[in-house]
């Protein structure tokens, strides 16, 4: 039987038929007569139209009771059958008012724990059901045409009820307003959805952290800074670890407003249909006034002219160039019209890989800085358009190692993860900060900027001049949790006594204090690990390497192996008493020599000092020696590859070294990046990885246990491969450990660590023993 739709606009309200009576959701019971009853609510979720085994169409929606949002049971499933299902699927939209009359109540076989009713409604023409769907100023009536009646219901914009943060209840779906106290820009979660984390406050002096997910990036709140004001509709509340948290539910929608007092009240949203009443504008203005005097509103983002080494800051800028560096990092070239006071790192990329106006990039070469973004930020960075305006959150400026460079400079990094709001946000040109930045950029005279005096490089005293300030800052952080959990937020804290008395293997979240750690000499905690045979070994010292080099210097270079199709060779004799012969083979790409920063070379007869000098200038250095047929690697007790100040070793047990000529396959590739993993693979080397191995003694009120740290770079946010050759990183790591476990402090004065540990069994011939390992935990940015 066909269904007719009637749309009425601008007419006076017409009531429902007088015989219909509204039924409360909580009063629904199976077996009662609901012929003359109706249920009214808002559509928060709908499922695709499907068919039953007999071919009957079925359409399912979730209906939320807008009059009882604070009730634990405030929504119900509605199943619509037959021709009515097809019509409803075609016109039903989220957020519409939906009235169901003449329904059947069917009890579900299992209880619900998601805030929905323990029964569902069944609706069909055969049962004499009628459905009224109402949207702002548009009314649609769905009913069998055999009744001869088409009952108009005039709609008005729905009046929403907003719940203060101190009135939230577990299991409810609510509407609310809040001021942004902290946020993480949207990022790709471990699934396919985008995720954003937002912490809200309001005058009730309660904090609510919301985890928001959506497959559509534009559906997440458009938050640009702390102090913005958001309106969330249909957000679900759950209690976790004694605190309320918000998560997206079906029909979730948001509006965002600038939190600046006096700014226009213009909502930011991707939705084309939303309601915003006059009284809500007053709510936004009142929240602005309250926030101005009750929370720390973000000030202007830092300028490049004001950055310092070892700083974390937000930057509003324009993107003028970008390039892929490798699989886990991406380059953004940005400017804000001001000049960084220090020499800056220029990330080496090939000209053909760099997107952007080459003429403009040349003009801006003294004003542009290179920001290297990592891991989960790469996908978003790749999608950014040249010329767009960005706000990049929590950029880290690092001081380059004096051992690695002739001139000191600073590097700009956006590390992986989302700690402390790390991320990238694209700003629309209507944003006030963008308008201000555009006006400033247009006033910059590029010719003048090229003639500015270059800044002198800092001496070593000024390089580490911030150490005292950093130590004071760390002391202020000691009463806070000094670690950050990077996953498994669903786990609740477990006491150590419970863990000790439980069987393995299991995973736990704990809150404890670090009483002691080993080794106390931190350089001793760096080891080399083979992932294949799971062996650990000490990092060879420079004397071992020097001894192997001196031994290989006695082997003369074979002239028949010089100047092949894939490398060019140069030989000279030193002027010292020994008159050593040194041969360097420069690997070509596409039969062409490359710039030094892109070149891999192989050296025969060089000393440790000579190899270190070459590694600072060229991309990769491989020590080799000649045989009758080919070049070969040295003993695997020595590094097979050097990049910068990092030495790469191979596992003696698992490696099967191949002739060096196998490198020619990489040299033939157009996009060769000379990654250590690729070089190791073609040379038959099982690459050893630098790891931190430490034992932590953790305590809480119930007991103590020893947990091992086995980490490459996530826990300390310092690469284990660089710690042994970088004095600055060694000092930074020592300061970090002094914060986690302050020397000379009583147990009660130690800071709290939140971390995840896993238990596992180790069996030998005599007994089974349980061990514990720290995982998915990192030191807080404020500490490192």
Protein Blocks (a to p, Z undefined) as FASTA:
>chain_A
ZZdddddehiacddddfkbccddfklgcghiacklgccddddfbdcdddddfkopacddd
ddddfklmmbmblcdcdddehjllmmmmmmgcghiacddehiaddddfbdcfehpafbdc
dddfklopacddddehiacddddfklopacdddddddddddddfklccehiacddddddf
bdcdddddfblbdcdddddddfkopacddddddfblklpccdfbghiacddehiacddee
hiacddddehiacddddfbghiacddddfbfbdcddfklmmmmmmmmmmmmmmcccdddd
ddfklgcehiacddddddfbdcdfblmbccddddehiacfbdcddddddfklpgcjfklm
mmmmmmpccdddehjlmmmmmmpcghiacddehiacddddfklpfbdcddddddedjehh
iacddddfklmklmmmmmmmmmpcfklmmmpccdddddfklmmmmmmmmmmmmmmmmmpc
fbdcfbhklbccddfklmmmpccddddddddddfbdcdfblmlmpccddfklopacdddd
fklmmmmmmmmmmpccdfklgoifkbccdddddfbfnopacddddddeehiacdfklccc
ddehiafklmmmmmmmmmbdcdddddfkbccdddfkbcfbdehjbccdddfklpccddfk
lmmmmmmpmklghiaklmmmmnopacdddddddddddddfkbccddddddfklmnopafk
lmmmmmklmmmmmmmmmmmmcghiafklpccddddddddddddfkbccdddddehiacdf
klZZ
